[in-house]
Amino acid sequence: MTTHELTGGFELEAADPHCIDPGTAAERLRHRPWQRFAVLGDSVTAGVRGPLDGYRDASFAERLTDALASTRPGFESVNLAIPYLTVDEIREVQLEPALEFAPDAVLVSAGGNDAFNPFDPDHLRTQLELLLRPLAESGATVLTVGLFDLARSGLVPAEQAPEMAERFDTLDRITAEVTQSLGGIHIDTHHHPLSADASIYARDRIHGNARGHAVAFAAIVDALA
């Protein structure tokens, strides 16, 4: 069997030390007792991305859902994420259907669209709590994922980068604190070794490309395994 046949044409991903094989990921997550999995958030969890030759064109949310489903008969999932929403908008349109689905685990990315502009940290903390607390109190394990460090990637104009970096650092800190206070797990991709590497971003200079999503997925598996 050729290398191409073994990797499905994704040789770069298979050789990338920051990525993980889907089968290995599924086995590492097998111990998690989740049968109903919901995804909430904005474009990050909705899967907006740029394709990249050599990498599977799948978002980290899709990869995680597939990994969980592969070892769980009867597994059910729903992705309610909608691109470009703020935290408050995510809560307004996604929280109720998420609770109706009754998940035992939820993956959330929220706040990135708030942080592109100046924001009140206390207000953002309150909005995140209003979104995440009902999920935690329903019995679901809350998983939040940090955003890559776009502001330090060299893709943001130099005159905007410092203030943007500070805002996204604050967002990550608040998200981690709120998540942990609710007994959840925050995946710290904001400080990943490749977080500010331009090679993981799409051509729009905002979202991740297929490599970025593969790298994020591996980080999520490491955190959960």
DACOR-V169661 format. One record per pair of residues at least 12 apart in sequence whose ideal C-beta (glycine too) atoms are under 7 Angstrom apart, sorted by the first residue. I is the first residue (numbers start at 1). J is the second residue. If there is no record, write none. Layout:
i = [I I]
j = [J J]
This chain:
i = [10 10 10 11 12 12 13 13 13 13 18 18 18 19 19 19 20 20 20 22 22 25 25 26 26 26 28 28 29 29 29 29 29 30 32 34 34 34 35 35 35 35 36 36 36 36 36 37 37 37 37 37 38 38 38 38 38 38 39 39 39 39 39 40 40 40 40 40 40 40 41 41 41 41 41 42 42 42 42 42 42 42 42 42 42 43 43 43 44 44 44 45 45 45 45 46 46 46 47 47 47 48 48 49 49 49 49 49 49 50 50 50 50 50 51 52 52 52 55 55 55 56 56 57 58 59 60 60 60 60 61 61 63 64 64 64 65 78 80 80 80 84 85 86 86 87 87 87 87 87 87 87 88 90 90 91 91 91 95 95 98 99 99 103 104 104 104 105 105 105 106 106 106 106 107 107 108 108 108 108 109 110 110 111 111 111 111 112 115 115 115 119 121 121 124 125 125 128 128 128 129 132 132 132 133 136 136 136 141 142 142 142 143 143 143 144 144 144 144 145 145 145 145 146 146 146 146 146 146 146 147 147 147 148 148 148 148 148 148 148 149 149 149 149 150 150 151 151 151 152 152 153 153 153 153 154 155 155 155 172 185 185 187 187 187 189 189 192 192 194 199 200 200]
j = [54 55 56 54 54 55 54 55 56 214 194 215 218 214 215 218 217 218 221 66 67 67 221 67 70 71 221 225 67 68 221 224 225 71 224 68 104 105 72 74 75 104 76 101 102 103 104 65 68 77 103 105 78 80 98 101 103 106 61 79 80 81 107 80 81 90 94 98 106 108 81 90 108 109 110 81 82 83 84 85 90 109 110 112 113 83 84 207 109 112 147 61 81 107 109 81 82 83 59 61 62 83 207 202 207 208 209 210 213 202 203 204 207 209 210 209 210 211 210 211 214 210 214 210 213 213 213 216 217 220 79 107 217 107 217 220 77 101 94 97 98 113 113 113 114 110 111 114 124 127 128 131 127 110 131 127 130 131 131 134 135 134 138 140 139 140 141 140 141 143 135 140 142 143 143 145 132 142 143 144 145 128 131 124 128 171 175 147 167 168 171 167 170 174 174 174 178 174 175 178 178 178 179 182 182 182 183 184 184 179 182 184 184 185 187 175 179 184 186 187 189 216 220 172 175 186 187 188 189 190 168 172 190 189 190 192 195 200 208 212 168 190 195 196 201 206 164 165 168 165 196 196 197 198 201 198 198 201 205 190 223 224 219 220 223 216 219 215 219 215 211 212 215]
